[in-house]
Amino acid sequence: LVLMQLPAEAIKAHLKWGWPVAIVQVVFPTLTLVGALASQWLFDRGILALADGVLLGFAVCVPLSLFAFAQSFSLSKLLRAMLRFQIDREVVGFALPQGLNMALNQGLVNVDVIVLSGVVSANTLGVYSNVVDMTQMIRVAKLALSGVYSPLAARLNAAGNRVALENAMQRMGTMTALLSLPVLLVVM
């Protein structure tokens, strides 16, 4: 999952939205669904059809994500930077609470699946889990924009530019609302 999402999401630092949204939010879920349905229809694999769909999604999206990453970043510079790894305290201080919040949020989202696993069959649980994942597309705008906002906020905060930080937060809130409302209408 990291090999697919991280390269695609890193492109957002250049404020390029096409590749990340296409790969992570459109191509991967679509291939997962199509692959799972095809596996079930052709091979009658039951719950394992979901795993087949996910593997198909990864098989296509990981190379696609790395290709998109290479369009915006130098892979050789990335490898050199990885070899001389340094921790930036300001970025970690800002990103750690946000990452913890998002991890806990995702954990709360999946508690129902854990509870239901003791009550319903694996096939029913798989269908329920896929439906829940599709309806969570409303959060796409928030997640897509937060990856761009984190480094920007850390940079502005380190520079002590409070006015620019507040303006960026206002623009981010407006953009999130503008992207979330159409998705909400489509899902409803």
N, C-alpha and C positions, 0 to 999 in steps of 0.2 A: 504494500500500500504506500509506503514511504517513497519507494522508487518511482511510483507513478505521480503522487501528489506533490512532493517537494519540488521537483524540477518545474512542474507546471505552475505551481503557486509562486515560485520565485520570480517568474516573469512579471508578476503584478508590481514588483518594485519599479519597473519601467512604465507603469501605468498602461500596460497592454493587457486587455481583458479577454481577447478572442480565444487564444490558445487555452488558458486555464479553465475558462468556463466550458469551452467545447470538450476538452478532454475529461475533466473531473466531473462536470455536472451533466453532460449530454452523452458523450460517446461511451464512457464506462458504464453508467446505469443502463443505457440502451443495449449495449452488447451483453451485459450480464443478464438482462431480461430475455433477450432473443436467444442467447446461448442456453439458458436454463430451460426455456420452452422447447427448443430444438432437441436438447438432450433428453428431456422427458418424453417428447413425442417419438423420437427415433429409437431410444434405448430403454425407455420406461425405468429410469434410474431412481425415481422417488426423490427423496430429499437431497441425494447426491447430485441431482440435476442443477441445484443451486450452486454447488461448488464448481461444477463444470462451467456454468455461466460466468462465475467470478474469475475463474482461470482464463477463460476466453477474453474477458475484459482486460485483465492484466497483460495477457500476451500481446494485445494490440496497443494498449494505452501506455505501457512502460516505454517501449521504443519511441512512440509518438511524443511522449512527454520529454524524453531526453533530446529528441530532435528539436522540439520547440525551445527547450532550454538553450541548446547550442546556437539558436538563431539570435538570442539576446545576450548571451554570456560566453566568455572564452573558457572552454573546458580545461585548457592547459593552465590558465591563471587560477582556476578553481582548485585544481590538483596541487599547485604550488602553495596556495593559501592553506589548504588542508594539512600540508606537511609542516607549515609554521603556525600552527593553531595557537591563538591567543583569546582569552576571554575578555570581553568588554563589559565591565561591571554595570554601566548605565543601561545598556541594552538588556542584559540579564535581569537587572532590577525592574525594568519595565515589562519585559516579556514573561517573566516567571509568574507573576500573579494572573496575567491574562491567560497564559497557557493552562494554569491550574483551574481557572474558572471554566475554560472551555472543556477541559477533561472531565471535571465534575458534572458539567452540563450534559455532556455526552453519556456519562455514566448514569445519570438520572433518566435520560431518555431510554436507555436499554434495560432499566429495572423491570419494566413490564414483561419483557421477553423472558427474563430469568424466572419471574414468578409464574408466568404462563407455561413454562417448560414442564412444570410438575403437574399440570392440569390437562393440557391438550396434546394431541399427537404431534409428531415431528413435522409432518406435512402441513398441518394446520398452522403450526408455529412458523414455519418457513414462509407460508403465504402471508400471514399476519405481519411478519417482520418486513417483508418486501413492500407491502402496502404502507406501513408506517414510514419506511425509508423514502418512498415516493412522495408522501404528503409532507415530509420535512423539507421539501424544496423551498419552502417559504423562508427558511433560514439561510438560503444560499447567498442572498445579498449581504447579510451581516457578515457571514464568514468570508466572503470574497473580499470585502472592503477592509476587514480588520487586519488582514495580512499586509495590506499596504500601509495602513495607518500606524502600525506598531513602530516600524523604523523611522517614519516621519515624525511621530510624536517623541520618540527618544532623541532624535536629532534636534528638534525644536526645544525640547526641555533642557538638553545639555547646553544649548546656546543661550538659555534663559529668555527665549522669545515667547512670552506668555500670550501676547496678542495674536501672533501667528498660530500658536497652538490652539487657542480658542476658535479662531477662524477655520482652521483645519477640522476641528471637531464639529463645528456647525455645518460645514460642507459635507462631511462624512455622514452626519445624521440625515441631512436632506437627501443625499444620494441613496442611502440605505432605504429610506422611506419610498423614494421614487422607484426603486427596483423591487421592493417587497410588495407593494400594492398590486401591480399587475400579476405577479406570481400568485398572490393570495386569491385574486379573482379567477385565475385559470384553475387553480386547485379546487376552489369551491365549486 
